[in-house]
Amino acid sequence: MLTHEKAQDLREVMVDTFIKAVERGVNMVALVSDSTSTAKIAPFKDRYPDRLVNVGIAEQSLVGTAAGMALGGFVAVTANAAPFLVHRANEQVKNDICYSNSNVKLVGLNAGVCYGALASTHHAIDDVSIMRGFGNILIFAPSDPVETEQIFNYALAYEGPVYIRMDSIKFPVLHDKGYQIEPGKIDVLRPGEDISIFAMGSTVYEACAAGNILNDEGIRAEVVNVSSIRPLDREGIIKSVRKTGRALTVEEHSIHGGVGSLVSEIVAEEGLCCRVKRLGFMEGKFAIPGPRDEMRAHINIDAAGIVKAVLAIVKNPGPKDRVFKYN
């Protein structure tokens, strides 16, 4: 559901959560790689200047320093652009954070194609795929301000590595104030029977808007927010797919290794008879540079594109609610 509350930049929610955490006694330190403006970290820096470390444009040093701070007893949080975190510091993330089980929270800012016309050097359409390839790290992608605050609070309290995929636009509020995130559980924002729409992060509000439009067309789409990627709610995905018999996945990410892959893997492994359509950037391709809204529309991950994809699936129905039987 889309509420009428004012949309917020999730980075501002993140920074406010950091300030509140230190106020209540969390021994936290934030680390940036010349990314103070990208992270919108100024309010935290002004309040706690001794708790902000800027290593300069040196992402490998950023991750290694964070691991060292964690060994010193701090809850270390890195905040820099996702493409540079997951690519330039790939080895350090794998060895210093994941393999070493360091108490570091990695925040991948401006994920997807936030940087638009700056092209593939600045796009992060494979970050979830890369992080899924590493062992021993939790992976989250918040969908709105309410969920962002709760995910960061959970991550700060969790002992071990966490990756949080973040965006740079203002997100509408999808959850009411009574909502409580459950890591390892999907979040059904709109129940339905005709098709399951699984969305991640920056595409969830688009899926909700599409669900409203489809409802007016007489199609009841189940809109599912997959904000907890690891741990993953396999049973929740199976339950939704069994009910609807059709699945559409939507992500500002490659269809390889993201939500589309997750749902497809579960459908195949469970032997579910379900038609799956994946919306995202084509596997094995770079994103075409350009204005972000145009890029999203081009691959049909905006509300209009989601509606078009659902109508194409529903008008060409396949078998529903069956399970393959194996000998």
N, C-alpha and C positions, 0 to 999 in steps of 0.2 A: 504494500500500500504506500502511496505517496502522501505525506502529510503536508500541511500548509505552513509548517515551521520553516524559518529561513535556512537556506542552504549554507553550508560551511565548508571551508577549506580544511580537509582532513589533517593537513600539516599543522594548522593552528590548534586543532584538537589534540594532536600528538604532543606539541610543546606544552600546552596547558596541563596535560596529564603528567608530563615530566616534572613540572613545577610542583604539582600537588603531591607527587610521589616523594620528592625530596622533603617537602614540608612535613610529611608523616613519618619520615625517618629512613626512607630507602637510600642506601649508600650508592647512589647512582652517579655515573659520569657519562657525558655525551661526547662523542668524537665525530669530527667532520673533516673532510678533505677539501678545504677551501670552498665548502658548500654551505656556508652560514645562511646565505640568502635563499638557496634552494630548499634548505630545511626550515626556513622561517624561524630560526633558533634564537633570534635576538632577545625576546623576552626572557628566555632561560639564561642566556649569557648575562643580561643585565642583573638578574636576580642572584645568579650563582656563577660568577666569573671563574672561580677556581674549579668548577666542575665541567668546564668545556675545554676540550683539547682540539686544536686545529693543526693537523699535520701537514697542511698544504696539499698540493695536487700530487698525492702519493698514496694511491689506494692500497697498495700492498702494505705500506707502513701503517696505514689506518687500521687494517685488520690485525696486523701483528701487534700493534700497540694496544688495541682493544683486548686481545688475548692476554697481554701482560697485565693490563689493569684488572682483568678478571682474576688472574692469579693473585693479585694484591688485595683481593677481597671486595672489589667494586662490582656493581652490576653495570657492565659496560654496554653502551648503546651506540652503534654507528649510524650516521644519517647522511647519506650521499646518494647521488644518482644511480639508479639500478643498473644501467648498462655498464658503468665503470666499476661498480661493486662486484658484479657477477662475472665480468670478463677480465678486467685487469688484475683483480685480486683472487682469481679462481683458485689457484693453488693454496693461497693462505686461508681462504674460507674452508677449503677441504681439510687441510692438515691442522692449522692452528685453532680452528673453531670446531668443526664437526668431529674430526677424528680425536681431537684432544678433549672433547666435551667441555669446552670453555663456556662460562656463563656470560655469553655475549648475545645481544639482540641486534641483528642486522636489519636495517630498514632500507629497502630499495625504493628510493623516491623517483617520481616522474617515470613510472614504469609504463609499459606499452609504447604508444607512439605520442606521448606527451610533447616531445620536442619537435614533432611535425616535420617541417621543412628541413631540419638539420640532418635528416636522413638516418641511414642504418647505423652509423657510428654512434648515434645518440638514442636509438630505439632499443627497447628491452622487450622483445616479443618472445624471448626464450628463457627468461629468468626462472619461471616456475619449473620448466623442464630441467634446467641445470640443477636447481636446488633439489628437485625430486631425485636426481641422480646421486646426490650425496646422502650418506647415511646419517642418522643421529641428529636431525634438525627438524623442528616443527615449522610448518609453513602456513601462513594466514594471508588473506586478502580482504580487508574490511570493505563494506559496501556503503556505509553511511557514518555520520558523526557519532551516533550512539554506539555502534559496534566498534568503531575505532578506539574510543576510550576504554571499552571493556577488553578488547584484545591487547592493548598496551598494558593495562593493569595486570592481566593474566600473564603476559610475557615477562614483566618485571618481577613477578612473584615466582615464576617458574625457574627452576635450577637447571640451566642447560641452554643449548643453542636454539635460537628462533629466527626465522626470516619473515618479515612483514612487507608485503607488496603494497606500495602506496601510489597515489595519484596526485595531480596538481590542480585539478579543477574543483569547483565548489559542488558538493554533493547534497541532494535533497535528503531529508530525514525519512527513512523507511520504517523505523521501529518506534513504538511508543516508549515512554519512560520506564515502563515496567518490564521491558525486554531484558533477558539475561542470556548472554551467549553461553553455549555449551561446547567447548572444544571437542571435536570429534563427532559433531552432530550437524546435519544439514538444517537449514532454516527455511521452512515453507512459508513464503510471504503471501501466497494466494493459492488456496486449494483448488484442484480441478480434476477432471476425469478424461479430457480429450487428448491432452499432450502434456508432457513434462518439459519445462524450459529450465535448464540448469545454467546459471550464470555466475560469473566471478568478478568481484571488485567493481571496476568502472562500468561494467555492462549490466549490473543488477537493476539499477534504476530504469534503464532502457527496457529491460525485460518486464518490469512492473508496468511501465507505461504501455507496452505492447499488450500485456494482459488485460488492461482496461479497455483497449481498443477491440481486442478479440472478443471480450465479453459482450460488447455491443453487437458483435457479429454472430452471437449465439455459440461461441466456442469457449469452453471453460478450460483454460490453460492453467496447469499447476506451475507456479513460478517458484523456483527453488534457488535460494542463495547458498552457494558453496564457498563460504568464507574460511572454513577449516579444511585445508587441503591435506595436511598431515598434522594430526590424525584425521582420518577420513571416515565418514559414516557410510560404509558399504551397505549396511542393512537399510538405511533410510533411502538410499538411491534405488536399491532393489525394490523396496516397497512402492515407491513412486512409479517406477517403470512398469512393475507388474500391474498397477492400477490403470495406467493410461495406454500402455502398449506402444507409445511413440515418444521419442526423446529428441529435443533440440538443445544443443549446447552453444553457449555464446560467451566469447572471451576476447579481450583486446590482447591477444597472445597468439602464437602459432597454434594451429590445431594439433601439432605434435607436442606431446608432453604436458599439456594443460588439462583443463576440465573435459574437453572433448575426448582426449585419450583416456582419462580416468573412467568416464562413463562407458565408453566403448569397451574398455578392458573388463569392467564389471559385467556388462551385458554378455560378452563372449564367455567369460569364465563361469558364469552362472547358467549358461545355456538358455538365456531368455530370448524369446522370439519378439524382438522389438526393432522397429526401424529407428535408426539413429542418424541425425543430420548434424554436422558440425559447422558452426560459423566462427570464423577467425581468420588469421593470416595463413595462407596456404603453406603446407609443409614443404620445406626445402626452398622457400622463397624469402627474399627480403621484402619489407614493406616499401611500397612506392612513396617517396617523400611528398609532402604537401600539407595543406591545412588539415589539422587533425579531424575536424568534423567531416570534411570531404573524404578523408581516408577511411573513417569509420563507416560512412554511408556506402563507400565503394565495396566494402566487404560485408555489408548488410548486418552490422552489429549495432546499428541504431534502432530505435523503436519501429520505424517504417520497414526496415529490412527484416526485422524479426517477425513482424506481422506477415510480410510477404512469404517468408520461409514457412511459417506455420500453415498459412492457407494452402500452399503448394502440397504440404504433407497431408493435411486433413482431407483435401479434395482427391487425394490419391491414396486411399486407405489400404493398409496391409493387415495381416493377421494380428489380432490382439489377444492378450491375456493367455498365452500358451507358453509352455516350457518344453524345450526339446528333451526327449527321453533317449538316454544312451544305454546300449547293451553292456 
